[in-house]
Amino acid sequence: MKARILGSLVAGLALALPASGAPPIDQAYVRSLAAPGKTVLVMEYYDGQGAIVDRKGFASARGFDAVSPTDFQVDDKLTVHLYGIEPCDGDLVKQRENFSGTCADYARRGLQTMLQSPKVIFCRAFLSETNAQAQDATCYGYYNYPGSLDTIDMLEEQLVSIGTHRIAKKPDGTPARKDLAEAEKIGRGGFGMWADPRIKDQ
């Protein structure tokens, strides 16, 4: 019961925070967090009214590693769980990427790719997650390649749109993240897992 309640709260957070519940991502602030030679991670915690009540910062010279299709390790006391997305079921083949294996391995590889090069990872979570070892969050990556790319992207949106992940379902069968519907529509156009005909039938 507690997990369901927290899941509902986080679902509300994912939908409400970018809208009226809290200010949109301050891109200038996120860019200002970058530090030479390090990947910076900032966790922001919100109360039920969408106000920021706490922040935690981390920095790593080697970056952060995916430990599951939807989780990455920050340190020995903190794992971040990207809320509302999941891998497909079973196995898939992606010839263009020379991949044949489990959906879980494919999704984990996709997450690891997203974690390889951001200068900043900026995550939002509810205050109730503050002391949890595995924290449900929505995260953004700041990617900068001078002269070619300077962007801040939501990790879940990118992973769903390239087809390494799909929107998870609630116990009642409804989507856990309605805000990712357009991203999944893009992915279902034939990207990632959706290029395998067996996955289309799931």
N, C-alpha and C positions, 0 to 999 in steps of 0.2 A: 504493500500500500504506500509506504513512504517513497519507494522508488517511483511509483506512478505519479505521486503528487509532485515530486521534484522534477520528473520528466515534463509534466504539464507546465510547471513554472518556467523551466528552461525553454520550452517551446514558445511560451509567451514572451520570454526575453528575446529570443531570436527574431520574433516578428515585431516586437514593440520597440526595442532599443533603437533601431535605425530610424524609426518613425518618431512619434510624438513623445514616447516614454523617456527618451534620453536624446542628447544631441547626436547628430550624425558623426561619423568618423571625422576627426579633425586631421586632415591629411598633412598639414604643415607640422602639427605636433608629432605625428607618427614619424615623419621624415627626420624630425629633429632628434629622435632617439637613436639614430644610427651612430655606431662607433667604429672607427677604423679597425679592421682585422677581427671583428667579433660579430656574432649574431646576437642581437638583443631581443629578449622576450619580455613583454609587459603584460601583466594580468590586471584588468580593471574589474572591480566588483561593484555591483549595483543593488540597491534595495528595491522593494516592490513598487516604488514610485518612479524608478528609473534614475535615481540620483547616484552619483559615484560616491561610494563610502570607503573604498580602500584600493590601494594599488600595491603590486609587488613587481619587482624587476629582477631579471636574470640576464647574464651575459655568458656566452660560450665562444671560445676560440675555434671549436670544431663543429659548432652547430648542434642541432638536435635530431634524434633518430626516431623513426617510426618503429613502434614496438607491436603494432597490430594494424589492421586496415584503417582504423579510425583513431588511433592513439599515438602520441609521441611523448618521449621521456624528456623531462626537463632536468631533473636531478633525482637522487635516490628517494626523495620525499614527495615528488610531484610528477604526475602524468596528466597530460591534457587530452580530453576526449572530445573530438569534434562531434557535436550533437546533431542527430537527425539524419545522418547518412549511413550507408552500409554497402558492403560488397554484394555482388549477385550470389546466387547459390550454385554450388558444384564447381565444374571446370569450364574453361573457355580456351579458345585458340584465337590468337591475334597474329596472323601471318606477317603483316606489315611491321610489327614490332618484334617478330621472331619470338613470340611468347606462346607457350602451351603449359597450362598448369591450373591451379585452383583460382577461383574468383578472389579468395582472400589474399593470396600472394600477389595477384595483379593489382588489387586495390592498395595493398601495403606499398608496393613499388611506386604506384602513383603518388601516394602521400609522401614517400621519401623523396621523390623528385621535387615536389613542391617545397620540401624542407631544405633542399640543398643550397639554395642561393639567396634567400631573403636576407636583407640587412636587418630588418625588424620583423618580429612576429607580435602582433597586437591582438590580445584576446579579451573578450567580454564574458563575464559569468555573474551569476547571482551571488550575493553575500553568503548564502547558505553553503556555497562550495568552498569558502575560504580555507578551511582546515582539512578538507578532504584530500586523500592521497591521489585519487583520480577525479579530476574536475571537469564537468560538462561545460563546454564553452563554444562560442563562435569566434573564429580567429581570422585575421587578415595578415597578409604578407606584403612587405614593402620590398619591391624588386627594382634595382637600379643598375643599369649598364650604361655608363656615360656615352652619350651620342646616339643611343639606340632605344633605350627603354627606361622609363621612370613611372612606375605604376604601383598602386595599392589595390590588391585583389582579395576578396573573401576566399579563404581556402576551400570551404565547402562548395561554394558556387563553382569554382574552377574545376574541382574534382568531379562534380556531377556533370558539368557541361562537356568535359573531355571523355566522359564515360568510364572512368575507373570506379566510380561509385554511383549509387542511385539513392533516391530519397527513401528513408526507412518508413515503415508503417507503424502506426500506433496499434495497440491491442484490438481496437475496433475496426482496423483496416484502413483508416484514413491516413493521409500523408502527415508525417511528423513535422515537415518543413514546407508549408505552402509557399514560402518566399523563394523556394528553389525550383518551383514548377517550370519556369521558363528555361532555367539551366538544364533541367532534365529533358525538356522538349528538344533542346539543341543536341544533347548527347544521344537521344533516341534516334536522331537523324542518321546514325550509322557510325558514331564515334566509339572508340574503346570497346567495352563489353558488348555494346549493341551491334557490332559488326558480326558477332557470332549468332547465327540464326536460332540456336538453342536458347539463348538468353532472351530473345524477343518474346518467347512464349512464356516466360516466367511472370 
